[in-house]
Amino acid sequence: MADPRPLVPVLVGPTAVGKTAVVMALCEELGVTVISADSRQIYRGLDIGTAKPTREQQSIVTHLGIDIVEPGQRYSAGRFAADAAAWLTELPNEDQPIVVGGTGFYVRALADGLFKEPPIDPGRRDQLRDWAKMRDGLGRWAVRLDPGYAGGGRQRAARVIEVALLTGRPLSWWQREARAEGVMRPWYVFLTAPRPVLYRRIEERTRAMLAAGWVDEVEGVLDKGVAAGAPGLDAVGYREIMKYLQGELQRSELLDTIVKSTRRYAKRQETWFRHQLGSDTVLSLDATKHPREVARSILDNWNERGR
């Protein structure tokens, strides 16, 4: 029996590889609606440091999945999957959805489905979350409790610890054994670039972000009462700016520190996408080529699949 779920292109790749430029080139030849699978672009007001599409770009291509919650609020992969499933269902037939992002857990939640988590006592969960806020080295705890933990920051590590301790089984087990079916069939397009090229792009983009007022953006969010390290402000780059504002970094150190952290993040993304997509339908494309050339390759392959 044929799979009734829609086949949807999923454009992935590390930060700064050029996904937005490719999408903008693709829309010149194909009417698309972007579903952003980026766990940072969901926050309102965090525009510069998340490389959010500009207002002009958003006026040309509809982007769903950005500006959903305020900094400080939590937004899980499960909520993203539910919201994105609704967006896919509500799109007009003539609109071609394309999922774009660098947050692997969001992509997998939408494409492969989420696990059915057993009930967790809210009081014990809150106590564990309070404990996690006071601890360093959560990643080490997560690895001990779940050998399948592949990294992903404090919030992800805390989630792994929470599930393991409160359910008696690691998160990787639940994801493997209790997974529900995803709402779509993914066709992955993986943008890659040689490390020297990607690292140069990261430095150039970081320099431009700082020049555009990234530090002022963070100060504006803090002035609204959002706590340092709150969801949204715990991302790469924002953490380093917070250290600068708290006097732990000199301004002269800021660019280099953010670049190094972003390079490490990009490397983790690449590793995740290479090993966790879980599909043999992956088209890898060289993002050093002009975005229009990359877009044409995507469209040609998409047409060959009969879209």
C-alpha positions in Angstrom: 0.0 0.0 0.0 1.4 3.4 -1.0 2.3 5.8 1.8 -0.4 8.5 1.9 1.8 11.0 3.6 3.0 13.9 1.5 6.6 14.0 0.3 8.2 17.2 1.5 11.7 18.6 0.7 13.8 19.2 3.9 16.7 21.5 3.4 19.3 21.0 6.2 22.9 22.0 6.9 25.1 23.7 9.4 24.7 27.3 10.4 26.0 29.8 7.9 26.2 27.3 5.1 23.8 29.3 3.0 20.3 27.8 3.4 18.4 31.1 3.3 20.1 32.2 0.1 19.3 28.9 -1.6 15.6 29.2 -0.5 15.4 32.7 -1.9 16.9 31.5 -5.2 14.5 28.5 -5.3 11.5 30.7 -4.9 12.4 32.4 -8.1 11.4 29.2 -10.0 9.0 27.5 -7.6 6.3 28.9 -5.3 7.3 27.7 -1.8 6.3 28.2 1.8 9.1 27.7 4.3 8.6 25.9 7.5 11.5 26.9 9.7 12.9 24.1 11.8 15.2 26.4 13.8 15.0 26.3 17.6 16.3 29.9 17.9 14.3 31.7 15.2 11.1 30.9 17.2 11.8 33.7 19.6 10.4 37.2 18.9 13.0 39.9 19.1 16.0 37.6 18.6 16.5 38.6 15.0 20.2 39.5 14.5 21.8 36.7 16.4 19.5 34.0 14.9 20.1 35.1 11.3 16.4 35.3 10.9 15.1 36.0 7.4 14.8 39.8 6.8 11.5 41.5 6.5 12.1 41.8 2.8 12.8 38.1 2.5 9.7 37.3 4.5 7.6 39.5 2.2 8.8 37.5 -0.8 8.5 34.0 0.8 6.1 33.0 3.5 8.0 31.7 6.5 6.2 29.7 9.2 7.8 28.8 12.5 9.5 32.1 13.4 8.5 34.7 16.0 6.3 32.2 17.9 7.1 32.8 21.5 8.8 35.4 23.7 12.4 34.9 25.0 12.3 33.0 28.2 9.4 30.7 27.2 10.0 27.1 26.4 9.1 25.6 23.0 9.8 21.9 22.5 10.4 19.7 19.5 7.0 18.1 20.3 5.2 21.4 20.1 7.0 22.2 16.9 6.0 18.9 15.3 2.3 19.5 16.3 2.4 23.1 15.0 4.2 22.2 11.8 1.8 19.3 11.1 -1.1 21.8 11.3 0.7 24.2 9.0 1.3 21.5 6.4 -2.4 20.5 6.6 -3.6 24.1 6.2 -1.4 25.1 3.2 -3.3 25.6 -0.1 -2.7 22.9 -2.6 -0.7 25.2 -4.9 1.8 26.0 -2.2 4.9 23.8 -2.0 6.1 23.4 1.6 9.8 23.1 2.3 11.2 22.5 5.7 14.4 24.5 6.4 16.6 24.3 9.4 19.6 23.4 11.4 17.9 22.0 14.5 18.1 18.2 14.0 15.6 17.3 16.7 13.0 19.6 15.2 13.5 18.0 11.8 13.3 14.5 13.2 10.2 15.2 15.3 8.4 16.3 12.2 9.7 13.8 9.7 10.0 10.6 11.9 7.5 11.2 14.6 7.9 11.6 18.3 8.0 8.9 21.0 4.9 8.4 23.2 6.2 9.4 26.6 4.7 7.8 29.7 3.1 10.1 32.3 5.7 12.0 34.4 4.9 13.3 37.9 4.8 17.2 37.5 6.1 17.8 41.0 9.2 15.5 40.6 9.8 17.0 37.1 9.8 20.5 38.5 12.2 19.5 41.4 14.5 17.9 38.9 14.5 21.0 36.6 15.3 23.3 39.6 18.2 21.0 40.4 19.4 21.1 36.8 19.4 24.9 36.8 22.0 24.9 39.6 24.4 22.4 38.0 27.2 22.6 35.6 28.3 19.6 33.5 24.8 18.5 32.6 26.2 17.0 29.4 28.3 14.5 31.4 25.3 13.5 33.4 23.3 13.0 30.2 25.9 10.7 28.7 26.1 8.6 31.8 22.3 8.2 31.9 21.8 7.8 28.1 24.7 6.5 26.0 22.7 7.6 23.0 22.9 11.2 23.9 24.5 13.1 21.0 24.8 16.6 22.6 22.7 19.7 22.1 23.1 22.2 25.0 21.8 22.5 28.5 18.1 22.3 27.8 18.6 19.1 25.7 20.9 17.6 28.4 18.4 18.4 31.1 15.6 16.8 29.1 17.7 13.6 28.7 18.4 13.5 32.5 14.7 14.1 33.3 13.4 11.3 31.1 16.0 8.8 32.3 15.5 9.4 36.0 11.7 9.8 36.0 10.8 7.0 33.6 13.6 4.5 34.3 14.6 4.3 30.6 16.9 6.6 28.6 15.4 9.0 26.1 17.1 7.2 23.2 15.2 4.0 24.1 11.8 5.9 24.0 12.7 7.4 20.7 13.6 4.0 19.3 10.9 1.8 20.8 7.9 4.1 21.3 8.0 6.3 18.2 4.8 7.4 16.4 4.7 7.9 12.6 5.7 11.3 11.3 3.2 13.5 9.4 5.2 13.6 6.2 7.8 11.7 4.1 11.1 13.7 4.1 13.3 14.2 1.1 16.5 15.5 2.5 18.7 18.0 0.8 21.9 18.4 2.8 24.0 21.5 2.0 27.7 21.1 2.7 30.9 23.2 2.4 34.5 22.5 3.1 35.5 23.5 6.6 37.7 26.4 5.6 34.8 27.9 3.6 32.2 27.3 6.3 34.5 28.8 9.0 35.1 31.9 6.9 31.4 32.4 6.4 30.8 32.0 10.1 33.4 34.7 10.9 32.1 37.0 8.2 28.5 36.6 9.4 29.4 37.0 13.1 31.3 40.2 12.3 28.3 41.5 10.4 25.9 40.6 13.2 27.9 42.4 15.8 28.1 45.5 13.5 24.3 45.3 13.0 23.7 45.7 16.8 23.6 42.2 18.2 24.8 43.3 21.6 22.1 46.0 21.7 19.5 43.3 20.8 20.5 41.3 23.8 20.5 44.3 26.1 17.0 45.2 24.9 15.7 41.7 25.8 17.3 41.9 29.2 15.7 45.3 29.8 12.3 43.6 29.3 13.0 41.4 32.4 14.2 38.2 30.7 16.7 36.4 32.8 20.2 35.7 31.6 20.4 32.2 30.4 16.7 31.9 29.9 15.4 29.9 26.8 16.5 31.9 23.8 19.4 33.6 25.5 21.1 30.3 26.1 22.0 29.8 22.4 25.4 30.0 20.9 26.5 33.6 20.5 23.9 34.9 23.0 25.8 33.1 25.8 29.0 34.8 24.9 27.4 38.2 24.7 25.9 37.6 28.1 29.4 36.9 29.5 30.6 40.2 27.9 27.7 42.2 29.5 28.5 40.5 32.8 32.2 41.5 32.6 33.5 38.1 32.0 34.7 38.9 28.5 36.4 41.9 27.0 34.8 43.5 23.9 38.0 42.7 22.0 37.5 39.0 22.8 33.9 38.8 21.8 34.1 38.2 18.0 36.7 35.4 18.3 34.9 33.7 21.2 31.6 33.7 19.3 33.3 32.4 16.1 34.9 29.5 18.0 31.7 28.5 19.7 29.8 28.7 16.4 32.4 26.6 14.6 32.0 23.9 17.3 28.2 24.1 17.0 28.4 23.8 13.2 30.6 20.7 13.5 28.1 19.1 15.8 25.3 19.9 13.3 27.2 18.4 10.5 27.9 15.2 12.5 24.3 14.9 13.5 22.9 15.3 10.0 25.4 12.8 8.5 24.5 10.1 11.0 20.9 10.8 12.2 18.8 11.6 9.2 17.9 7.9 9.0 16.9 8.0 5.4 18.5 6.8 2.1 16.8 9.6 0.3 19.5 12.3 0.9 20.7 14.6 -1.8 24.0 16.2 -0.8 24.9 19.4 -2.6 28.0 21.7 -2.6 26.9 25.0 -1.0 30.0 26.8 -2.3 28.3 27.0 -5.7 26.1 30.0 -6.5 22.7 29.7 -4.7 20.9 29.7 -8.0 22.9 26.8 -9.2 22.2 24.9 -6.0 18.5 25.8 -6.3 18.4 24.5 -9.9 20.0 21.2 -8.8 17.3 20.8 -6.1 14.5 21.6 -8.6 15.9 19.2 -11.2 16.1 16.4 -8.7 12.7 17.2 -7.3 11.1 17.1 -10.8 12.8 13.7 -11.5 11.1 12.4 -8.4 7.8 13.3 -9.9 7.0 15.7 -6.9 
